[in-house]
Amino acid sequence: MTYYKFIANRLSLLSSRVLECYKKIAEYEANGQTDSIPDVIKEVRKVIAEENQMYDELKEDIRLVKEINDFLFPQGELFLPDELEFIKRQYESDLILIRVGRRLSDILLSTPFEEDEIEAFNNLNPDDFPDDMSDLADTLQELRDKTEDEDIEETFSKEAKLIMAIEDDILRTILVMLDKYMQNEANVDIKPILAKLKAYLALIYPDVEQSLLDNNFETPSFLVWTSYITGNSQASPSSIIKSVINDYIVDIISNQLDAYYDAIDETEADIKKAKIAFTEIVLRSCMIFITDKEIEAIRELSEEDLNELAIEPDISASLNMVFKNRKVDSTLPYVLNLDPSFFS
């Protein structure tokens, strides 16, 4: 077997062992057997230590990292909106790969650019991009403008850190919202599925994983957003930070509205309820990040879909929960260094 395939399979196997531990924790949590969770955490930490050793060794061979990444994701990397959909649909084989891919990406993002990569970036001409790639051309031009007065690596590093902070804020919000649903007696019948979805969040996202492992898999009792601190420390204007956040939120909301249609076709009652609940959780989490004006714009753009989805009583009730609870939900996070107009 080719060496990069061997390493990819080994990393996937370790990830699958982590997943089995987290599923066991989810089972204990759903059944109220929290006293049994610490022993499983000890077990999973041993597997993670073995994983980390492999990733540390891979840092010495970036070419091999790229080969593994290309082998696992021949069609390119997945993004947060798609990952959340894999979580909701419980696609465990894909979630295992995503865990590996996220950690390989961390290595690549922390690696200095090679001269040929910098040269390739400098040789790209936005004017040569076809019309259907105009957004990419605009992004490239923005990066060019930013790199005029600073090193290209520094620019990309700042962009990556801000994006990671934004993703972390979104994921922590979803995690806290998910916990509220798990504690709700009305959801006792789907608590095992919700607990499993929480385990999937830990499987994929390192910051969520670390937070849960450090707290006996209990969700933090308070929520802090740090993306504005990250952006401000890089001298990014608040408008730029908010714009990047909005891009993420709009993509996620669009995906989740489509996800309601998937729930309509579900025949298993518990799974259907869980799919609707997780979609609702993600949407309510996203609504906290945007203003009333932006919500109204989304309503107008999605009016046809919303009207069609509202025909299904369960989804109509879910949509009402999403849109009517934003003011209450917006008290959830403790937002650091945030302008007062954020929730207006």
C-alpha positions as CSV (number, residue, x, y, z in Angstrom):
1,M,0.0,0.0,0.0
2,T,1.2,3.5,-0.8
3,Y,2.6,5.2,2.3
4,Y,0.2,8.1,2.3
5,K,-2.8,5.7,2.1
6,F,-1.4,3.8,5.0
7,I,-1.1,6.9,7.1
8,A,-4.6,8.1,6.0
9,N,-6.1,4.8,7.0
10,R,-4.3,4.8,10.4
11,L,-5.6,8.3,11.2
12,S,-9.1,7.3,10.1
13,L,-8.9,4.3,12.4
14,L,-7.8,6.4,15.4
15,S,-10.7,8.8,14.6
16,S,-13.2,5.9,14.6
17,R,-11.9,4.8,18.0
18,V,-12.5,8.4,19.3
19,L,-16.0,8.3,17.8
20,E,-16.8,5.1,19.6
21,C,-15.8,6.6,22.9
22,Y,-17.9,9.7,22.3
23,K,-20.9,7.6,21.4
24,K,-20.5,5.7,24.6
25,I,-20.4,9.1,26.5
26,A,-23.5,10.1,24.6
27,E,-25.3,7.0,25.7
28,Y,-24.3,7.6,29.4
29,E,-25.4,11.2,29.2
30,A,-28.8,10.3,27.7
31,N,-29.4,7.7,30.4
32,G,-28.2,9.9,33.3
33,Q,-25.2,7.8,34.0
34,T,-22.8,10.7,34.2
35,D,-20.7,9.0,36.9
36,S,-19.4,6.6,34.1
37,I,-18.2,9.4,31.8
38,P,-14.8,10.2,33.5
39,D,-13.6,6.6,32.8
40,V,-14.4,7.0,29.1
41,I,-12.7,10.4,29.0
42,K,-9.5,8.8,30.3
43,E,-9.8,6.2,27.5
44,V,-10.4,8.7,24.8
45,R,-7.5,10.9,25.9
46,K,-5.1,8.0,25.4
47,V,-6.4,7.6,21.8
48,I,-6.1,11.4,21.2
49,A,-2.5,11.3,22.5
50,E,-1.7,8.7,20.0
51,E,-3.4,10.8,17.3
52,N,-1.5,13.9,18.3
53,Q,1.8,12.1,18.1
54,M,1.1,11.2,14.5
55,Y,0.1,14.7,13.6
56,D,3.2,16.1,15.3
57,E,5.3,13.8,13.2
58,L,3.5,14.8,10.0
59,K,4.5,18.4,10.6
60,E,7.9,17.4,9.5
61,D,6.7,16.3,6.1
62,I,4.3,18.8,4.6
63,R,4.3,17.1,1.2
64,L,3.0,13.9,2.8
65,V,0.3,16.0,4.6
66,K,-0.8,17.3,1.2
67,E,-0.9,13.9,-0.3
68,I,-3.0,12.5,2.5
69,N,-5.4,15.5,2.3
70,D,-5.7,15.2,-1.5
71,F,-6.4,11.4,-1.1
72,L,-9.1,11.9,1.5
73,F,-10.7,15.0,-0.2
74,P,-10.2,14.7,-3.9
75,Q,-13.0,17.1,-4.6
76,G,-11.7,19.7,-2.2
77,E,-12.3,20.5,1.5
78,L,-15.7,20.7,3.1
79,F,-16.9,23.8,4.8
80,L,-18.9,24.5,8.0
81,P,-22.4,24.6,6.5
82,D,-21.9,21.2,4.9
83,E,-20.3,19.7,8.0
84,L,-23.3,20.6,10.1
85,E,-25.5,18.8,7.6
86,F,-23.3,15.7,7.9
87,I,-23.7,15.9,11.7
88,K,-27.5,16.1,11.5
89,R,-27.8,13.2,9.0
90,Q,-25.4,11.2,11.3
91,Y,-23.0,10.3,8.4
92,E,-20.4,8.8,10.7
93,S,-17.9,7.6,8.0
94,D,-17.8,11.2,6.6
95,L,-17.5,12.7,10.1
96,I,-14.4,10.5,10.7
97,L,-12.8,11.9,7.6
98,I,-13.7,15.4,8.5
99,R,-12.0,15.0,11.9
100,V,-8.8,14.0,10.0
101,G,-9.2,16.7,7.4
102,R,-9.7,19.5,10.0
103,R,-6.4,18.5,11.7
104,L,-4.5,18.2,8.5
105,S,-5.7,21.7,7.6
106,D,-4.4,23.0,10.9
107,I,-1.0,21.7,10.0
108,L,-1.1,23.3,6.5
109,L,-2.4,26.6,7.8
110,S,0.5,26.8,10.3
111,T,3.1,26.0,7.6
112,P,5.2,28.8,6.0
113,F,4.4,29.3,2.3
114,E,6.9,27.9,-0.2
115,E,8.4,30.3,-2.8
116,D,6.6,28.6,-5.7
117,E,3.2,29.1,-3.8
118,I,3.9,32.8,-3.3
119,E,5.0,33.2,-6.9
120,A,1.8,31.4,-8.1
121,F,-0.3,33.8,-6.0
122,N,1.5,36.8,-7.4
123,N,1.1,35.6,-10.9
124,L,-2.7,35.2,-10.7
125,N,-4.6,37.9,-12.6
126,P,-8.2,38.7,-11.5
127,D,-8.9,40.1,-14.9
128,D,-8.4,36.6,-16.5
129,F,-11.1,35.0,-14.3
130,P,-14.3,34.1,-16.2
131,D,-17.6,35.8,-15.3
132,D,-18.9,33.0,-13.2
133,M,-15.8,33.3,-11.0
134,S,-16.2,37.0,-10.4
135,D,-16.6,36.5,-6.6
136,L,-13.3,34.7,-6.5
137,A,-11.6,37.4,-8.6
138,D,-12.9,40.1,-6.1
139,T,-11.6,38.1,-3.2
140,L,-8.2,37.8,-4.9
141,Q,-8.1,41.5,-5.5
142,E,-9.0,42.2,-1.9
143,L,-6.1,40.0,-0.8
144,R,-3.8,41.8,-3.2
145,D,-4.8,45.1,-1.7
146,K,-4.2,43.8,1.8
147,T,-0.8,42.4,1.0
148,E,0.6,45.6,-0.5
149,D,1.9,46.8,2.9
150,E,2.5,43.5,4.6
151,D,3.8,40.0,4.0
152,I,1.5,37.6,2.2
153,E,2.0,34.9,4.8
154,E,1.0,37.4,7.6
155,T,-2.2,38.3,5.6
156,F,-3.3,34.7,5.1
157,S,-2.4,33.9,8.8
158,K,-4.6,36.8,10.0
159,E,-7.5,35.7,7.7
160,A,-7.2,32.1,8.9
161,K,-7.2,33.1,12.6
162,L,-10.2,35.3,12.2
163,I,-12.2,32.6,10.3
164,M,-11.3,30.0,13.0
165,A,-12.5,32.4,15.7
166,I,-15.8,33.0,13.9
167,E,-16.3,29.3,13.4
168,D,-15.5,28.7,17.0
169,D,-18.1,31.3,18.1
170,I,-20.8,29.8,15.9
171,L,-20.0,26.2,17.1
172,R,-20.0,27.2,20.8
173,T,-23.3,28.9,20.3
174,I,-24.8,25.8,18.7
175,L,-23.3,23.6,21.5
176,V,-24.9,25.8,24.2
177,M,-28.3,25.9,22.3
178,L,-28.1,22.1,21.9
179,D,-27.7,21.7,25.6
180,K,-30.8,23.8,26.2
181,Y,-32.8,21.4,24.0
182,M,-31.3,18.3,25.7
183,Q,-32.4,19.6,29.1
184,N,-36.0,20.3,27.9
185,E,-38.4,17.6,29.1
186,A,-40.3,18.0,25.8
187,N,-37.3,16.4,24.0
188,V,-36.8,13.5,26.4
189,D,-37.7,11.0,23.6
190,I,-35.0,12.3,21.3
191,K,-32.4,13.0,23.9
192,P,-30.3,10.0,22.9
193,I,-30.0,11.4,19.3
194,L,-29.3,14.9,20.5
195,A,-26.6,13.6,22.8
196,K,-25.1,11.8,19.8
197,L,-25.1,15.0,17.8
198,K,-23.2,16.7,20.7
199,A,-20.7,13.8,20.5
200,Y,-20.3,14.5,16.7
201,L,-19.5,18.2,17.4
202,A,-16.8,17.1,19.8
203,L,-15.4,14.6,17.2
204,I,-15.0,17.1,14.5
205,Y,-14.1,20.4,16.1
206,P,-10.9,20.6,18.3
207,D,-12.0,23.6,20.5
208,V,-15.4,22.0,21.2
209,E,-13.6,18.7,22.0
210,Q,-11.1,20.3,24.4
211,S,-13.8,22.3,26.2
212,L,-16.0,19.2,26.7
213,L,-13.2,16.9,27.8
214,D,-12.0,19.4,30.3
215,N,-15.5,19.7,31.8
216,N,-16.6,16.1,32.1
217,F,-18.4,16.5,28.8
218,E,-20.7,19.2,30.3
219,T,-21.5,22.2,28.2
220,P,-20.2,25.5,29.5
221,S,-22.8,27.4,31.5
222,F,-21.9,30.7,29.7
223,L,-21.0,31.7,26.2
224,V,-18.2,34.0,25.2
225,W,-17.7,35.2,21.6
226,T,-14.1,36.1,20.8
227,S,-14.0,36.7,17.0
228,Y,-14.2,40.5,17.5
229,I,-11.2,40.4,19.8
230,T,-9.3,38.4,17.3
231,G,-10.2,40.8,14.5
232,N,-9.6,43.9,16.5
233,S,-6.2,42.6,17.6
234,Q,-5.3,42.4,13.9
235,A,-6.6,46.0,13.3
236,S,-9.6,44.7,11.3
237,P,-12.5,47.2,11.2
238,S,-15.7,46.0,12.9
239,S,-17.5,46.2,9.6
240,I,-15.1,43.7,8.0
241,I,-15.5,41.3,10.9
242,K,-19.3,41.5,10.8
243,S,-19.2,41.0,7.0
244,V,-17.2,37.8,7.3
245,I,-19.6,36.6,10.1
246,N,-22.6,37.4,7.9
247,D,-21.2,35.4,5.0
248,Y,-20.9,32.3,7.2
249,I,-24.4,32.8,8.7
250,V,-26.1,33.4,5.4
251,D,-24.6,30.2,4.0
252,I,-25.5,28.1,7.0
253,I,-29.1,29.5,7.1
254,S,-29.5,28.7,3.4
255,N,-28.3,25.1,4.0
256,Q,-30.6,24.6,7.0
257,L,-33.7,25.8,5.2
258,D,-32.9,23.2,2.5
259,A,-32.4,20.7,5.4
260,Y,-36.1,21.1,6.5
261,Y,-37.1,19.5,3.2
262,D,-35.0,16.5,4.1
263,A,-36.9,16.2,7.4
264,I,-40.2,16.2,5.5
265,D,-39.3,13.0,3.8
266,E,-38.2,11.3,7.0
267,T,-40.5,8.3,7.9
268,E,-39.1,7.5,11.4
269,A,-40.9,9.7,13.9
270,D,-38.0,10.1,16.3
271,I,-35.4,10.8,13.6
272,K,-37.7,13.3,12.0
273,K,-38.2,15.1,15.2
274,A,-34.4,15.1,15.9
275,K,-33.7,16.4,12.4
276,I,-36.1,19.2,12.8
277,A,-34.8,20.0,16.3
278,F,-31.2,20.2,15.2
279,T,-32.1,22.3,12.2
280,E,-34.0,24.6,14.6
281,I,-31.0,24.7,17.0
282,V,-28.6,25.7,14.2
283,L,-31.0,28.4,12.9
284,R,-31.7,29.8,16.3
285,S,-27.9,29.9,17.0
286,C,-27.3,31.8,13.7
287,M,-30.1,34.3,14.3
288,I,-28.3,35.6,17.3
289,F,-25.5,36.8,15.1
290,I,-27.6,39.0,12.8
291,T,-29.8,42.1,13.1
292,D,-33.5,42.5,12.8
293,K,-33.0,44.2,9.4
294,E,-30.9,41.3,8.2
295,I,-33.5,38.8,9.4
296,E,-36.2,40.6,7.4
297,A,-34.0,40.5,4.3
298,I,-33.6,36.7,4.8
299,R,-37.4,36.4,5.2
300,E,-37.9,38.2,1.9
301,L,-35.3,36.3,0.0
302,S,-36.6,32.9,1.4
303,E,-40.3,33.8,1.3
304,E,-41.2,31.1,-1.2
305,D,-39.4,28.3,0.7
306,L,-40.7,29.5,4.1
307,N,-44.3,29.5,2.8
308,E,-43.9,26.0,1.3
309,L,-42.2,24.6,4.5
310,A,-45.0,26.2,6.7
311,I,-47.5,23.7,5.1
312,E,-45.9,21.0,7.3
313,P,-47.2,21.6,10.8
314,D,-44.1,20.4,12.7
315,I,-41.8,22.6,10.5
316,S,-44.1,25.6,10.8
317,A,-43.9,25.3,14.6
318,S,-40.1,25.0,14.3
319,L,-39.8,28.1,12.1
320,N,-42.0,30.1,14.6
321,M,-39.5,29.1,17.3
322,V,-36.6,30.3,15.2
323,F,-38.0,33.7,14.3
324,K,-39.8,34.5,17.6
325,N,-37.0,33.7,20.1
326,R,-34.2,35.8,18.7
327,K,-34.5,38.5,21.3
328,V,-34.4,36.0,24.2
329,D,-31.6,34.0,22.5
330,S,-29.5,37.2,22.1
331,T,-29.1,37.4,25.8
332,L,-27.2,34.0,25.7
333,P,-23.7,35.2,24.8
334,Y,-21.4,37.4,26.7
335,V,-19.9,39.3,23.8
336,L,-16.5,40.9,24.4
337,N,-15.5,44.2,22.8
338,L,-18.6,44.3,20.6
339,D,-20.3,47.5,19.3
340,P,-23.7,48.2,20.9
341,S,-25.6,48.1,17.6
342,F,-24.8,44.4,17.0
343,F,-28.2,43.2,18.0
344,S,-30.2,46.2,16.8
